[in-house]
Amino acid sequence: MLVVRAMHIVLALCALQAAPMRAQSPSPPETSAAEPLLERAVEAPAVEDLAADPTAEAPAQALPAEAPLAEATDDASDPSAAAPESRAIAEESPAAQDELRPAPGADVNVDALISAALARAPDGSEDKLALAGYLDGVASTFQREHGIAAMTASVVKDNALAMARGYGFADVAEQRPVLADSTLFHIGSVSKTFTWTAVMMLVERGQLNLDTDINTYLKSVRIAEAFGAPVTMRHLMHHRAGFEDSMRVFAVGDDDTRTLNEVLVEQQPARVYAPGLRTSYSNWGSALAAQIVADVSGVPYEDFLRREILEPLGMRATVWQAPSKMDADTRAKLAIGYKADNGALGTQGYMQLGAYWPAGGIASTATDMARWMRFHLNGGELDGARLMSAQTHQAMWTRGFDDRPDAPDLAHGFQDRSYRGLRLLGHGGATASFFTNMVLVPELSLGIFVSQSSQQTRVSVSQLPELIIDRVSGKGFAPTLAVATSEPGGLADFAGTYVQNRRVFSSFAATFALTATANVAPMSADALLLTANGQATQYRRVASGRDTFEAADGARIAFLREGNAVVALADGSGVHTFEKVGVLGHPSAVFAALAAALLLALTTLLGYWWRLGRGADYGHGVAAGIAAFSNIVSALCVIGFVVTVALLLEDLESLDIAVMPGSYPASSMLHTHYAGWAMAGAAGLLILALLPAWRASGWGLVRRLHFTAFALTMTLLAILLWHWRVFAAPVY
């Protein structure tokens, strides 16, 4: 379990900032991925797959008495900003509001609260009050169930703020309540939607072309040549540029003086897929897009963000500075992060991104994010401020690729999926302790934003928007019966193991993807079972497509083909794909080879111990000496390698992404890397000693066969360790 848990912790790092819009996907997430990952959603991820892991549901934590629920209008500084009917809750007198609030520590009776509120409500506001009561009940349930210290949420409907809420304490020790219009939450990868919006604004101005080689726009960064095809902005926006993932994004500290331009040049990831071929979530690629905005506009990205987006939209509370660089007043408004700690809550440090902050460093409030949602639901306009034409916005919300039209994908940076017949757009986000989700439903003129400051679970932020959508649309969960196993027919083509494509390929961190897998098993001619993150889910074929499948909760997956061969799986988040692998590419091949090598090493040492002092009858001469020396040295190398792996897993068990800038790569990564070289050397030594072993005097047939099996197993293991970049690759 330690191996699984520690490897999943690193996979969760890949999912950070990539948590997609839902949590029932085969990803880890929203790694990366996210994570990101049959996040990834997730990310499940997104997200994440930690079945004995940090994102698994923790027992409910004991929280302090519940703070008053903070309600806010769309713009606290402008009483006229929201429609009168949307202010029905906020305009209750203080006495009336106090009457509606539960006493500290008391159980919340949602029905009683709703009834009391309806008795005072102006005509026509019953639906909004009922929805507010429903949101309060759901949020309180999630808080109690998972020990969440603080949550904030906002809902917009028909171009008005329907509600904005704060739950719990932004600072538990100080009992500082969450205020929807002033408490800041890190929104993680939802920050990317600002970058993509900036890109489309430049497209409308004629300064950018989505299908032009991005090297045309970059002033200092140069994207390496590969596959005979350039990377374009459209590729970046759909996470199809073909870059491998990069753990080094999380190892740049907020006190690092390097500019975004400099870290992009120094840490450019390898291109591992042809542009457009596979979806693979990339924080580095998103940060690159922000640099392009700066290079094309002629002003730093933060200045463009402030002057061209935040100020025109009246998003006065939204900030991008790292916590360590915030002024005292702003820092005092930032919610503290929490994690599970000995059956209660402990503080969790903030994730550092340094110059990579455009990929996930923005902090905002529920009311500011309500304005952001209204702007997009209005097609690029808010309260008379139009940042792009309706046509440009429509183009942004149009998919750039058509290889899975009925399954989740991206629409120029926005996650795009269907849910119970509705189209959902938005983005998820995750940092060291904050999980966030923003979901927009154009057909209902509905937007939901939710964020939390605790890392125990992602279920709350992934499910709350869907519960609100179910409430507004009048639809709900429709359970399905298990499918009886029968002949799979054409679904046999989908059977197999798939490995996450959002991973590192060229450095030691490639090993962190060894558990990022999804397994598919057909159950009948139109149903299959997907197992990922320790969870099995049945999917049934969607009538509109032979390669698209849907689960009972509305999540969809799709399979990708090259010719007629099934080669990849696209998860339910829209930002991740998994590659179908054969026997040798299967991660279990590494574990099986290592287990076999360890068994042969132990029996080799036991045999040597048994033969001590028993005389020359068990081997003598030069050939026997060479073979015996090679055997014992190789056995010791295996033992040493296993020890370094155990130390690595122990380090990963305690790894905190908030302090990665000072601890990554871990020294145990280097030790395992060197031990991998020793394993490769031992394999070569055994192969060279095969002839002496078969010629050695005093060696019986069983001993020779054992030696041969050890040599071949070590050779296979060395090849697999090289494939997964344990050695002969940089360590980061």
Secondary structure, 3 states (H helix, E strand, C coil): CHHHHHHHHHHHHHHCCCCCCCCCCCCCCCCCCCCCCCCCCCCCCCCCCCCCCCCCCCCCCCCCCCCCCEECCCCCCCCCCCCHHHHCCCCCCHHHHHHHCCCCCCCCCHHHHHHHHHHHCCCCCHHHHHHHHHHHHHHHHHHHHHCCCEEEEEEEECCEEEEEEEEEEEECCCCEECCCCCCEEECHHHHHHHHHHHHHHHHHCCCCCCCCEHHHCCCCCCCCCCCCCCCEHHHHHCCCCCECCCHHHHHCCCCCCCCHHHHHHHCCCCECCCCCCCCECCHHHHHHHHHHHHHHHCCCHHHHHHHHHHCCCCCCCCECCCHHHCCHHHHHHECCEEEEECCEEEEECCCCCHHHHHHCCCEECHHHHHHHHHHHHCCCEECCEECCCHHHHHHHCCCCCCCCCCCCEEECCEEEEEECCEEEEEEEEECCCCEEEEEEEHHHCEEEEEEECECCCCHHHHHHHHHHHHHHHCCCCCCCCCCCCCCCHHHHHHCEEEEECCCCCCCHHHHHHCCCEEEEEECCCCEEEEEECCEEEEEEECCCCCCEEECCCCCEEEEEEECCEEEEEECCCCCEEEEEECCCCCHHHHHHHHHHHHHHHHHHHHHHHHHCCCCHHHCECHHHHHHHHHHHHHHHHHHHHHHHHHHHHHHHHCCCHHHHHHHCCCHHHHHHHHHHHHHHHHHHHHHHCHHHHHHCECCCHHHHHHHHHHHHHHHHHHHHHHHCCCCCCCCC
